Amino acid sequence: MSDRFDGRDTSGDARAIPQRRRTPSATPPAPPVGDRTQALPTQPRDPYVGWHDDDFDAPPAWSHRPEPTMPTGPAAPPARPTRPERLVPPPRPRGTGHTVRRVVALLLVTAIAWVAATIWAVHGAWSSVGRVDATPAGGHISDTAGSNYLMVGSDARAKLTPKQRKELGTGYAEGARTDSIMVLHTGGGDPTLLSIPRDSYVEIPGHGMNKINAAFAIGGPPLLAATIEKSTGLHLDGYVEIGFAGFANLVDAVGGVRMCLPHAMNDEKAHIDLPAGCQTLNGKNALGYVRARYSDPEGDLGRVKRQRQFLGALMGKIGTPSTVIFPWRLHSIGTSAGSAVAIGSDDGMIGTSRAFLGLRAVAGGKGNSVTVPVSNPGLPTAAGLAVEWDAAGAERLFSALRGDDAIPAELLPTKAP
């Protein structure tokens, strides 16, 4: 085979440039260049192997595979392993959780402040309450069913100034007597408020027969308590006393008490001139209303009824929600009531609170208001005209209270239709 270069025959030319060939190790020889009719091999072969180095169209032998295409953008982060999907609650509206927490916190702070203020008001009222010795000299009688609290309205004037005595019309009598005597019984049933006429003719221990209010004038609360226990057989568990000035101040502190008078009352000794009909009584007129007896056709018995009615109305006014809810008002009324009231030296807050709750229940119509049965309201005695009890009726009443039983119907007052 002859090789040609530039169209010249170089077979006999010693200067002919030898052709360098790349001999593949396992590739069959290529057919002669001039032999165009030889069939192509049937086995596929690498097109990049066996080319002449001087063939400028052939790619380099070492790049028999195309190079990978480099990414033109930023490199992507490595893929993270997938996790199972979780159920996520829908997002709350922005700010709702904070608003709820603020409202709850505000309510909590308000409740704590109200409790603290109420404790302050109750403590202030309790601290202003006076103390007196009301234990009988020989001790109390044996205990009876339920609880019994002796409640006394005193006409003591020692703490009144001359101006107050004139304004309230109390006079200038020395010493102290009882204008009202009541026993509040509480137990398993409805509370009962028992009124005892102050002119009741009874035995005063160590002093013979006399009007019951003389016991207070002679020996104070201890002798009165001993007289009540001996006359009724009721064991007394507590003592509450209120004086003239304290009573008037308490009525003014609650803004007066509304009462409906069936007839006009003009009593010079009580310093009142009240028309018939419903009206609000201030402290001065309220004191005269519960003390008046000379202008009442029923005398002392009529006064007992008015005292019981007024006390119920007063307790109802004190126990209104406007008084209990607002601590500052509770403190004002409580301190006024506390300064007007004296309790037994051995009495506690719980027992005294029960007594006032019982009074409120009676005022609300949930209890009984009775008077000791009377056989003679004008009994002539060495001490003057007195009230004589109906012995049989009084014993039935006291027996029911001692046993914490229901009051016999015939002893209850007849209610107006």
C-alpha positions as a Markdown table, in Angstrom:
| # | Residue | x | y | z |
|---|---|---|---|---|
| 1 | Met | 0.0 | 0.0 | 0.0 |
| 2 | Ser | 1.3 | 3.4 | -0.9 |
| 3 | Asp | 0.8 | 6.5 | 1.1 |
| 4 | Arg | 0.3 | 9.8 | -0.7 |
| 5 | Phe | 1.1 | 13.2 | 0.5 |
| 6 | Asp | 0.1 | 16.4 | -1.4 |
| 7 | Gly | -0.6 | 14.3 | -4.5 |
| 8 | Arg | 3.0 | 13.1 | -4.9 |
| 9 | Asp | 4.2 | 9.5 | -5.0 |
| 10 | Thr | 6.5 | 9.0 | -2.0 |
| 11 | Ser | 6.9 | 5.3 | -2.1 |
| 12 | Gly | 10.5 | 5.6 | -3.3 |
| 13 | Asp | 11.4 | 8.7 | -1.4 |
| 14 | Ala | 13.7 | 8.1 | 1.5 |
| 15 | Arg | 12.4 | 11.4 | 3.1 |
| 16 | Ala | 8.9 | 10.1 | 3.4 |
| 17 | Ile | 7.5 | 10.7 | 6.8 |
| 18 | Pro | 6.6 | 7.5 | 8.5 |
| 19 | Gln | 3.0 | 7.3 | 9.7 |
| 20 | Arg | 2.5 | 6.6 | 13.4 |
| 21 | Arg | -0.4 | 4.5 | 14.3 |
| 22 | Arg | -2.0 | 3.7 | 17.6 |
| 23 | Thr | -2.3 | -0.1 | 17.8 |
| 24 | Pro | -5.2 | -1.1 | 19.8 |
| 25 | Ser | -4.7 | -4.2 | 21.9 |
| 26 | Ala | -7.8 | -6.0 | 20.9 |
| 27 | Thr | -9.1 | -4.1 | 17.9 |
| 28 | Pro | -9.1 | -5.7 | 14.4 |
| 29 | Pro | -7.0 | -3.8 | 11.8 |
| 30 | Ala | -8.7 | -1.2 | 9.8 |
| 31 | Pro | -9.2 | -1.8 | 6.1 |
| 32 | Pro | -7.0 | -0.1 | 3.5 |
| 33 | Val | -7.9 | 3.5 | 2.9 |
| 34 | Gly | -8.2 | 2.9 | -0.8 |
| 35 | Asp | -10.5 | -0.1 | -0.5 |
| 36 | Arg | -13.8 | 1.6 | -0.3 |
| 37 | Thr | -15.8 | -1.5 | -1.0 |
| 38 | Gln | -14.7 | -3.6 | 1.9 |
| 39 | Ala | -17.6 | -4.2 | 4.2 |
| 40 | Leu | -17.6 | -2.6 | 7.6 |
| 41 | Pro | -17.1 | -4.8 | 10.6 |
| 42 | Thr | -20.3 | -6.2 | 12.0 |
| 43 | Gln | -19.1 | -6.0 | 15.7 |
| 44 | Pro | -19.6 | -2.6 | 17.3 |
| 45 | Arg | -16.5 | -0.9 | 18.4 |
| 46 | Asp | -15.6 | 2.2 | 20.2 |
| 47 | Pro | -15.6 | 5.0 | 17.7 |
| 48 | Tyr | -12.9 | 6.8 | 19.6 |
| 49 | Val | -10.3 | 4.1 | 19.4 |
| 50 | Gly | -7.9 | 3.6 | 16.5 |
| 51 | Trp | -8.0 | 7.2 | 15.1 |
| 52 | His | -4.9 | 8.7 | 13.8 |
| 53 | Asp | -3.3 | 11.4 | 16.0 |
| 54 | Asp | -3.0 | 13.6 | 13.0 |
| 55 | Asp | -6.7 | 13.5 | 12.4 |
| 56 | Phe | -7.8 | 16.8 | 13.8 |
| 57 | Asp | -11.4 | 15.9 | 14.0 |
| 58 | Ala | -10.9 | 13.0 | 16.3 |
| 59 | Pro | -11.2 | 13.6 | 20.0 |
| 60 | Pro | -8.4 | 12.8 | 22.4 |
| 61 | Ala | -8.0 | 9.1 | 23.2 |
| 62 | Trp | -8.3 | 9.6 | 26.9 |
| 63 | Ser | -11.7 | 11.3 | 26.7 |
| 64 | His | -13.7 | 8.4 | 25.4 |
| 65 | Arg | -16.7 | 9.5 | 27.5 |
| 66 | Pro | -18.4 | 12.9 | 27.6 |
| 67 | Glu | -17.6 | 14.9 | 30.7 |
| 68 | Pro | -20.5 | 15.6 | 33.0 |
| 69 | Thr | -22.3 | 18.8 | 32.7 |
| 70 | Met | -21.7 | 21.1 | 35.7 |
| 71 | Pro | -24.8 | 22.9 | 37.2 |
| 72 | Thr | -25.0 | 26.5 | 36.4 |
| 73 | Gly | -27.0 | 27.5 | 39.6 |
| 74 | Pro | -26.1 | 27.3 | 43.3 |
| 75 | Ala | -25.6 | 23.9 | 44.7 |
| 76 | Ala | -28.7 | 22.4 | 46.1 |
| 77 | Pro | -28.6 | 21.4 | 49.8 |
| 78 | Pro | -28.5 | 17.7 | 50.6 |
| 79 | Ala | -31.9 | 16.1 | 50.9 |
| 80 | Arg | -33.1 | 15.5 | 54.5 |
| 81 | Pro | -34.7 | 12.2 | 55.4 |
| 82 | Thr | -38.5 | 12.5 | 55.4 |
| 83 | Arg | -40.4 | 12.2 | 58.7 |
| 84 | Pro | -44.0 | 11.1 | 59.2 |
| 85 | Glu | -46.4 | 14.1 | 59.1 |
| 86 | Arg | -47.9 | 15.4 | 62.4 |
| 87 | Leu | -51.3 | 16.8 | 62.9 |
| 88 | Val | -50.9 | 20.5 | 63.8 |
| 89 | Pro | -53.8 | 22.4 | 65.3 |
| 90 | Pro | -55.0 | 25.4 | 63.4 |
| 91 | Pro | -53.3 | 28.6 | 64.6 |
| 92 | Arg | -55.2 | 30.8 | 67.0 |
| 93 | Pro | -56.2 | 34.3 | 66.1 |
| 94 | Arg | -53.4 | 36.6 | 67.0 |
| 95 | Gly | -53.7 | 38.0 | 70.6 |
| 96 | Thr | -56.6 | 35.8 | 71.8 |
| 97 | Gly | -54.6 | 33.7 | 74.3 |
| 98 | His | -53.0 | 36.8 | 75.8 |
| 99 | Thr | -56.4 | 38.5 | 76.2 |
| 100 | Val | -57.9 | 35.5 | 78.0 |
| 101 | Arg | -54.9 | 35.3 | 80.4 |
| 102 | Arg | -55.2 | 39.0 | 81.1 |
| 103 | Val | -58.9 | 38.7 | 81.9 |
| 104 | Val | -58.4 | 35.7 | 84.2 |
| 105 | Ala | -55.5 | 37.4 | 86.0 |
| 106 | Leu | -57.6 | 40.5 | 86.5 |
| 107 | Leu | -60.5 | 38.5 | 87.9 |
| 108 | Leu | -58.2 | 36.7 | 90.2 |
| 109 | Val | -56.6 | 39.9 | 91.5 |
| 110 | Thr | -60.1 | 41.4 | 92.0 |
| 111 | Ala | -61.3 | 38.4 | 94.0 |
| 112 | Ile | -58.3 | 38.4 | 96.2 |
| 113 | Ala | -58.7 | 42.2 | 96.8 |
| 114 | Trp | -62.4 | 41.8 | 97.7 |
| 115 | Val | -61.7 | 38.9 | 100.1 |
| 116 | Ala | -58.9 | 40.9 | 101.8 |
| 117 | Ala | -61.2 | 44.0 | 102.0 |
| 118 | Thr | -64.0 | 42.0 | 103.5 |
| 119 | Ile | -61.7 | 40.5 | 106.1 |
| 120 | Trp | -60.5 | 44.0 | 106.9 |
| 121 | Ala | -64.1 | 45.2 | 107.3 |
| 122 | Val | -65.2 | 42.2 | 109.5 |
| 123 | His | -62.0 | 42.5 | 111.7 |
| 124 | Gly | -62.7 | 46.3 | 112.1 |
| 125 | Ala | -66.3 | 45.7 | 113.2 |
| 126 | Trp | -65.4 | 42.9 | 115.5 |
| 127 | Ser | -62.6 | 44.9 | 117.1 |
| 128 | Ser | -65.0 | 47.7 | 117.9 |
| 129 | Val | -67.4 | 45.5 | 119.8 |
| 130 | Gly | -67.5 | 46.1 | 123.6 |
| 131 | Arg | -67.2 | 43.3 | 126.2 |
| 132 | Val | -69.2 | 42.9 | 129.4 |
| 133 | Asp | -69.4 | 40.1 | 132.0 |
| 134 | Ala | -72.7 | 38.3 | 131.6 |
| 135 | Thr | -72.0 | 35.1 | 133.4 |
| 136 | Pro | -74.3 | 34.4 | 136.4 |
| 137 | Ala | -72.6 | 34.5 | 139.7 |
| 138 | Gly | -73.4 | 30.8 | 140.4 |
| 139 | Gly | -72.7 | 29.7 | 136.9 |
| 140 | His | -75.1 | 28.8 | 134.1 |
| 141 | Ile | -77.7 | 26.0 | 134.5 |
| 142 | Ser | -77.4 | 22.7 | 132.7 |
| 143 | Asp | -77.3 | 22.9 | 129.0 |
| 144 | Thr | -80.5 | 22.6 | 126.9 |
| 145 | Ala | -81.1 | 21.8 | 123.3 |
| 146 | Gly | -80.2 | 24.3 | 120.7 |
| 147 | Ser | -78.6 | 27.7 | 121.4 |
| 148 | Asn | -80.1 | 30.7 | 123.3 |
| 149 | Tyr | -78.9 | 34.3 | 123.1 |
| 150 | Leu | -80.0 | 36.9 | 125.5 |
| 151 | Met | -80.5 | 40.3 | 123.8 |
| 152 | Val | -81.0 | 43.4 | 125.8 |
| 153 | Gly | -81.8 | 47.0 | 125.0 |
| 154 | Ser | -80.3 | 49.2 | 127.8 |
| 155 | Asp | -81.3 | 52.7 | 128.8 |
| 156 | Ala | -77.9 | 53.4 | 130.3 |
| 157 | Arg | -77.1 | 57.1 | 129.9 |
| 158 | Ala | -73.6 | 57.3 | 131.3 |
| 159 | Lys | -72.0 | 57.6 | 127.9 |
| 160 | Leu | -74.4 | 60.3 | 126.6 |
| 161 | Thr | -73.5 | 63.9 | 126.6 |
| 162 | Pro | -76.1 | 66.5 | 127.9 |
| 163 | Lys | -76.7 | 67.5 | 124.3 |
| 164 | Gln | -77.3 | 63.9 | 123.2 |
| 165 | Arg | -79.7 | 63.3 | 126.2 |
| 166 | Lys | -81.7 | 66.4 | 125.1 |
| 167 | Glu | -81.8 | 65.5 | 121.4 |
| 168 | Leu | -82.7 | 61.8 | 122.1 |
| 169 | Gly | -85.1 | 62.6 | 124.9 |
| 170 | Thr | -83.6 | 60.0 | 127.2 |
| 171 | Gly | -83.8 | 62.1 | 130.4 |
| 172 | Tyr | -81.3 | 62.1 | 133.2 |
| 173 | Ala | -82.1 | 59.0 | 135.2 |
| 174 | Glu | -79.2 | 57.4 | 136.9 |
| 175 | Gly | -78.2 | 53.8 | 136.6 |
| 176 | Ala | -79.4 | 51.4 | 133.9 |
| 177 | Arg | -82.5 | 49.4 | 133.1 |
| 178 | Thr | -83.7 | 47.2 | 130.3 |
| 179 | Asp | -86.0 | 48.8 | 127.8 |
| 180 | Ser | -86.3 | 45.5 | 125.9 |
| 181 | Ile | -85.5 | 41.8 | 126.8 |
| 182 | Met | -85.4 | 39.1 | 124.1 |
| 183 | Val | -84.1 | 35.6 | 123.8 |
| 184 | Leu | -83.2 | 34.3 | 120.4 |
| 185 | His | -83.4 | 30.5 | 120.1 |
| 186 | Thr | -81.7 | 28.6 | 117.3 |
| 187 | Gly | -81.5 | 24.9 | 116.6 |
| 188 | Gly | -82.7 | 22.3 | 114.2 |
| 189 | Gly | -85.8 | 24.1 | 113.1 |
| 190 | Asp | -86.7 | 27.7 | 112.4 |
| 191 | Pro | -85.2 | 30.3 | 114.8 |
| 192 | Thr | -87.6 | 31.8 | 117.4 |
| 193 | Leu | -87.4 | 35.3 | 118.9 |
| 194 | Leu | -88.9 | 35.4 | 122.3 |
| 195 | Ser | -89.9 | 38.7 | 123.8 |
| 196 | Ile | -90.2 | 39.1 | 127.6 |
| 197 | Pro | -92.1 | 42.1 | 128.8 |
| 198 | Arg | -89.8 | 44.2 | 131.0 |
| 199 | Asp | -92.5 | 44.5 | 133.7 |
| 200 | Ser | -92.9 | 40.8 | 134.0 |
| 201 | Tyr | -93.3 | 39.8 | 137.7 |
| 202 | Val | -90.7 | 37.1 | 138.4 |
| 203 | Glu | -88.3 | 35.9 | 141.1 |
| 204 | Ile | -84.9 | 37.6 | 141.1 |
| 205 | Pro | -82.4 | 35.2 | 142.7 |
| 206 | Gly | -81.4 | 36.6 | 146.1 |
| 207 | His | -83.8 | 39.6 | 145.8 |
| 208 | Gly | -87.3 | 38.1 | 145.9 |
| 209 | Met | -90.2 | 38.9 | 143.6 |
| 210 | Asn | -89.9 | 42.0 | 141.4 |
| 211 | Lys | -90.2 | 43.3 | 137.9 |
| 212 | Ile | -87.7 | 41.5 | 135.7 |
| 213 | Asn | -86.0 | 44.7 | 134.5 |
| 214 | Ala | -85.0 | 45.4 | 138.2 |
| 215 | Ala | -82.5 | 42.5 | 137.9 |
| 216 | Phe | -80.4 | 44.5 | 135.4 |
| 217 | Ala | -80.6 | 47.6 | 137.6 |
| 218 | Ile | -79.6 | 45.7 | 140.7 |
| 219 | Gly | -76.9 | 43.3 | 139.4 |
| 220 | Gly | -76.3 | 44.1 | 135.7 |
| 221 | Pro | -76.0 | 41.5 | 133.0 |
| 222 | Pro | -75.0 | 38.6 | 135.3 |
| 223 | Leu | -78.1 | 38.9 | 137.5 |
| 224 | Leu | -80.4 | 39.4 | 134.6 |
| 225 | Ala | -79.0 | 36.2 | 132.9 |
| 226 | Ala | -79.5 | 34.3 | 136.2 |
| 227 | Thr | -83.1 | 35.5 | 136.4 |
| 228 | Ile | -83.9 | 34.6 | 132.8 |
| 229 | Glu | -82.4 | 31.1 | 133.3 |
| 230 | Lys | -84.3 | 30.5 | 136.5 |
| 231 | Ser | -87.6 | 31.8 | 135.1 |
| 232 | Thr | -87.5 | 30.0 | 131.8 |
| 233 | Gly | -85.2 | 27.0 | 132.3 |
| 234 | Leu | -83.3 | 27.9 | 129.2 |
| 235 | His | -79.5 | 27.7 | 129.2 |
| 236 | Leu | -78.1 | 31.0 | 127.8 |
| 237 | Asp | -75.2 | 30.6 | 125.3 |
| 238 | Gly | -74.5 | 34.3 | 124.5 |
| 239 | Tyr | -75.3 | 37.9 | 125.4 |
| 240 | Val | -75.9 | 41.0 | 123.3 |
| 241 | Glu | -76.6 | 44.5 | 124.6 |
| 242 | Ile | -77.2 | 47.7 | 122.8 |
| 243 | Gly | -77.6 | 51.2 | 124.4 |
| 244 | Phe | -79.5 | 54.3 | 123.5 |
| 245 | Ala | -76.7 | 56.2 | 121.6 |
| 246 | Gly | -75.5 | 53.1 | 119.9 |
| 247 | Phe | -79.0 | 52.2 | 118.7 |
| 248 | Ala | -79.6 | 55.7 | 117.2 |
| 249 | Asn | -76.2 | 55.8 | 115.5 |
| 250 | Leu | -76.7 | 52.3 | 114.0 |
| 251 | Val | -80.0 | 53.4 | 112.5 |
| 252 | Asp | -78.5 | 56.5 | 111.0 |
| 253 | Ala | -75.5 | 54.5 | 109.7 |
| 254 | Val | -77.9 | 52.3 | 107.5 |
| 255 | Gly | -79.7 | 55.4 | 106.3 |
| 256 | Gly | -82.8 | 55.0 | 108.4 |
| 257 | Val | -85.4 | 52.2 | 108.6 |
| 258 | Arg | -88.8 | 52.2 | 106.9 |
| 259 | Met | -91.8 | 51.4 | 109.1 |
| 260 | Cys | -95.5 | 51.5 | 108.5 |
| 261 | Leu | -97.4 | 53.0 | 111.5 |
| 262 | Pro | -101.1 | 51.9 | 111.8 |
| 263 | His | -101.9 | 55.1 | 113.7 |
| 264 | Ala | -100.2 | 58.4 | 114.6 |
| 265 | Met | -97.9 | 58.4 | 117.6 |
| 266 | Asn | -97.4 | 61.5 | 119.7 |
| 267 | Asp | -95.5 | 60.7 | 122.9 |
| 268 | Glu | -94.0 | 63.6 | 124.8 |
| 269 | Lys | -91.8 | 61.4 | 127.0 |
| 270 | Ala | -90.4 | 59.6 | 124.0 |
| 271 | His | -89.9 | 62.9 | 122.1 |
| 272 | Ile | -91.7 | 61.7 | 119.0 |
| 273 | Asp | -94.6 | 63.0 | 116.9 |
| 274 | Leu | -95.1 | 60.6 | 114.0 |
| 275 | Pro | -97.9 | 60.6 | 111.5 |
| 276 | Ala | -99.7 | 57.4 | 110.5 |
| 277 | Gly | -98.5 | 55.6 | 107.4 |
| 278 | Cys | -95.2 | 54.3 | 106.0 |
| 279 | Gln | -92.1 | 56.5 | 106.6 |
| 280 | Thr | -88.4 | 56.2 | 107.1 |
| 281 | Leu | -87.3 | 56.7 | 110.7 |
| 282 | Asn | -84.0 | 58.2 | 111.5 |
| 283 | Gly | -82.0 | 57.4 | 114.7 |
| 284 | Lys | -83.8 | 59.8 | 117.0 |
| 285 | Asn | -87.3 | 58.9 | 115.9 |
| 286 | Ala | -86.5 | 55.2 | 115.8 |
| 287 | Leu | -85.3 | 55.3 | 119.4 |
| 288 | Gly | -88.5 | 57.1 | 120.5 |
| 289 | Tyr | -90.6 | 54.6 | 118.5 |
| 290 | Val | -89.2 | 51.5 | 120.2 |
| 291 | Arg | -89.3 | 53.2 | 123.7 |
| 292 | Ala | -92.8 | 54.7 | 123.6 |
| 293 | Arg | -95.4 | 53.0 | 125.8 |
| 294 | Tyr | -97.6 | 55.7 | 127.3 |
| 295 | Ser | -99.1 | 56.6 | 123.9 |
| 296 | Asp | -99.7 | 52.9 | 123.1 |
| 297 | Pro | -103.1 | 51.5 | 124.2 |
| 298 | Glu | -101.4 | 48.1 | 124.9 |
| 299 | Gly | -98.7 | 49.7 | 127.1 |
| 300 | Asp | -95.7 | 47.5 | 127.6 |
| 301 | Leu | -97.1 | 44.7 | 125.5 |
| 302 | Gly | -97.6 | 47.0 | 122.6 |
| 303 | Arg | -94.0 | 48.3 | 123.0 |
| 304 | Val | -92.7 | 44.7 | 122.9 |
| 305 | Lys | -94.4 | 44.1 | 119.5 |
| 306 | Arg | -93.0 | 47.3 | 118.1 |
| 307 | Gln | -89.5 | 46.5 | 119.3 |
| 308 | Arg | -89.6 | 43.1 | 117.7 |
| 309 | Gln | -90.9 | 44.5 | 114.4 |
| 310 | Phe | -88.4 | 47.3 | 114.3 |
| 311 | Leu | -85.5 | 44.9 | 115.1 |
| 312 | Gly | -86.5 | 42.7 | 112.2 |
| 313 | Ala | -86.6 | 45.6 | 109.8 |
| 314 | Leu | -83.3 | 46.9 | 111.0 |
| 315 | Met | -81.6 | 43.5 | 110.6 |
| 316 | Gly | -83.1 | 43.2 | 107.1 |
| 317 | Lys | -81.6 | 46.6 | 106.2 |
| 318 | Ile | -78.2 | 45.7 | 107.5 |
| 319 | Gly | -78.2 | 42.4 | 105.7 |
| 320 | Thr | -79.0 | 43.8 | 102.2 |
| 321 | Pro | -76.6 | 42.9 | 99.4 |
| 322 | Ser | -75.5 | 46.5 | 99.0 |
| 323 | Thr | -74.1 | 46.3 | 102.6 |
| 324 | Val | -72.4 | 42.9 | 102.3 |
| 325 | Ile | -70.9 | 43.2 | 98.8 |
| 326 | Phe | -69.1 | 46.5 | 99.2 |
| 327 | Pro | -66.4 | 46.2 | 101.9 |
| 328 | Trp | -66.2 | 49.9 | 102.7 |
| 329 | Arg | -69.9 | 50.0 | 103.4 |
| 330 | Leu | -69.7 | 46.9 | 105.5 |
| 331 | His | -66.8 | 48.4 | 107.4 |
| 332 | Ser | -68.8 | 51.6 | 108.1 |
| 333 | Ile | -71.9 | 49.9 | 109.2 |
| 334 | Gly | -70.0 | 47.2 | 111.0 |
| 335 | Thr | -68.0 | 49.6 | 113.1 |
| 336 | Ser | -71.1 | 51.6 | 113.9 |
| 337 | Ala | -72.9 | 48.5 | 115.0 |
| 338 | Gly | -69.8 | 47.2 | 116.8 |
| 339 | Ser | -69.4 | 50.4 | 118.8 |
| 340 | Ala | -73.1 | 50.3 | 119.7 |
| 341 | Val | -73.1 | 46.6 | 120.8 |
| 342 | Ala | -71.6 | 44.9 | 123.8 |
| 343 | Ile | -71.3 | 41.1 | 124.1 |
| 344 | Gly | -70.4 | 38.6 | 126.8 |
| 345 | Ser | -66.8 | 38.4 | 127.6 |
| 346 | Asp | -66.7 | 34.7 | 126.8 |
| 347 | Asp | -68.6 | 35.0 | 123.5 |
| 348 | Gly | -66.8 | 34.3 | 120.2 |
| 349 | Met | -67.3 | 35.6 | 116.7 |
| 350 | Ile | -68.9 | 32.4 | 115.4 |
| 351 | Gly | -71.6 | 32.3 | 118.1 |
| 352 | Thr | -72.4 | 36.0 | 117.8 |
| 353 | Ser | -72.6 | 35.7 | 114.0 |
| 354 | Arg | -75.1 | 32.9 | 114.4 |
| 355 | Ala | -77.2 | 35.1 | 116.6 |
| 356 | Phe | -77.4 | 37.9 | 114.1 |
| 357 | Leu | -78.0 | 35.4 | 111.2 |
| 358 | Gly | -80.9 | 34.1 | 113.3 |
| 359 | Leu | -82.3 | 37.6 | 113.7 |
| 360 | Arg | -82.0 | 38.2 | 110.0 |
| 361 | Ala | -83.9 | 34.9 | 109.3 |
| 362 | Val | -86.7 | 36.0 | 111.6 |
| 363 | Ala | -86.8 | 39.4 | 109.9 |
| 364 | Gly | -87.1 | 37.6 | 106.6 |
| 365 | Gly | -90.1 | 35.6 | 107.7 |
| 366 | Lys | -88.3 | 32.3 | 108.2 |
| 367 | Gly | -88.7 | 32.1 | 111.9 |
| 368 | Asn | -91.1 | 32.7 | 114.7 |
| 369 | Ser | -91.7 | 35.8 | 116.8 |
| 370 | Val | -93.6 | 35.2 | 120.1 |
| 371 | Thr | -94.2 | 36.8 | 123.4 |
| 372 | Val | -94.4 | 35.1 | 126.8 |
| 373 | Pro | -98.2 | 34.3 | 127.3 |
| 374 | Val | -99.7 | 36.8 | 129.7 |
| 375 | Ser | -102.7 | 36.3 | 132.0 |
| 376 | Asn | -102.8 | 39.8 | 133.6 |
| 377 | Pro | -101.1 | 42.8 | 132.1 |
| 378 | Gly | -101.9 | 45.0 | 135.1 |
| 379 | Leu | -101.1 | 43.0 | 138.2 |
| 380 | Pro | -100.9 | 45.2 | 141.4 |
| 381 | Thr | -97.7 | 44.5 | 143.2 |
| 382 | Ala | -95.4 | 46.2 | 145.8 |
| 383 | Ala | -93.3 | 47.3 | 142.8 |
| 384 | Gly | -96.3 | 48.8 | 141.0 |
| 385 | Leu | -98.4 | 47.4 | 138.2 |
| 386 | Ala | -96.7 | 44.4 | 136.7 |
| 387 | Val | -97.3 | 41.8 | 134.0 |
| 388 | Glu | -98.3 | 38.3 | 135.2 |
| 389 | Trp | -97.5 | 35.4 | 133.0 |
| 390 | Asp | -99.9 | 32.6 | 132.0 |
| 391 | Ala | -98.1 | 29.9 | 134.0 |
| 392 | Ala | -99.5 | 26.9 | 131.9 |
| 393 | Gly | -99.0 | 28.6 | 128.5 |
| 394 | Ala | -95.5 | 29.9 | 129.5 |
| 395 | Glu | -94.4 | 26.5 | 130.6 |
| 396 | Arg | -95.5 | 24.9 | 127.3 |
| 397 | Leu | -93.6 | 27.5 | 125.4 |
| 398 | Phe | -90.4 | 27.2 | 127.4 |
| 399 | Ser | -90.6 | 23.4 | 127.3 |
| 400 | Ala | -90.7 | 23.5 | 123.5 |
| 401 | Leu | -87.7 | 25.7 | 123.4 |
| 402 | Arg | -85.8 | 23.6 | 125.9 |
| 403 | Gly | -86.3 | 20.5 | 123.7 |
| 404 | Asp | -85.8 | 22.4 | 120.4 |
| 405 | Asp | -89.3 | 21.3 | 119.4 |
| 406 | Ala | -91.9 | 23.1 | 117.3 |
| 407 | Ile | -93.8 | 25.9 | 119.0 |
| 408 | Pro | -97.4 | 25.0 | 119.8 |
| 409 | Ala | -99.7 | 26.6 | 117.2 |
| 410 | Glu | -101.9 | 28.2 | 119.8 |
| 411 | Leu | -98.9 | 30.1 | 121.2 |
| 412 | Leu | -98.0 | 31.7 | 117.9 |
| 413 | Pro | -99.3 | 35.1 | 117.1 |
| 414 | Thr | -102.2 | 35.2 | 114.6 |
| 415 | Lys | -101.0 | 36.5 | 111.3 |
| 416 | Ala | -103.1 | 39.0 | 109.4 |
| 417 | Pro | -104.7 | 37.6 | 106.2 |
